[in-house]
């Protein structure tokens, strides 16, 4: 009889262990929202088109929105793959056939990010192409600035 | 058999092994030393004949190898020059081998210019080359490649 009880208890403990493991962990990680401003410096060349790629290197980040830049030629929302939303990598591009184009340093886009956890996010920006009004590739620098947490 | 035969062929064996072999193959009838020597001489001659490879065979093998390698290189070179022209990517308007925003920009400039637009740039297949085609090309440029993440 004792043996039967012992075996039953052993079996019950084996069954209960995986159940305990599958219980959901309490959500304790903080969520905050922050903008990320992206700038291009095309020096003296008028910026008629650009394309860049942004990747998250550290932290848990999801892209929740994309908006245009400061110059009227780039104020409209740029092109991006909607599949990149809720993701940590995005390709963004825009062009303008306007005669009034920005040169020098200009903010071309702002990304709105959802950051989960305490790890400070780090990003990698790669400028795929920048072009002048004639469609010729022009050297330019790309950089970002972290905005105030909302 | 005499021990010096083992030394002649440089065979390293243990004494126990030699004794066992002797016991196993010891002739039942007495064999004269001259017969024993004759058998050993004939075996040695045969072994020498087998190991003798004419020098010219090495040269012939080397020449054949050089010809085979040269043939392979020649065929590869011909295949490279006969290779078909690179395939033009869909939406690659400026034909630079990559689809990016410059393709959309080139198409947008063409649409806005008074010149007639190339009908092959109807990328969405609706029969008209217009802003929708520019958007199609731009969206192709920013599309995330599947499986990269």
Interface residues (C-beta under 8 A of the other chain):
Chain A: X48 X49 X50 X51 X79 X80 X81 X83 X84 X87 X88 X89 X90 X91 X92 X93 X94 X95 X97 X128 X129 X131 X135 X137
Chain B: X94 X100 X101 X102 X104 X105 X106 X108 X109 X112 X135 X138 X139 X141 X142 X143 X144 X148 X149
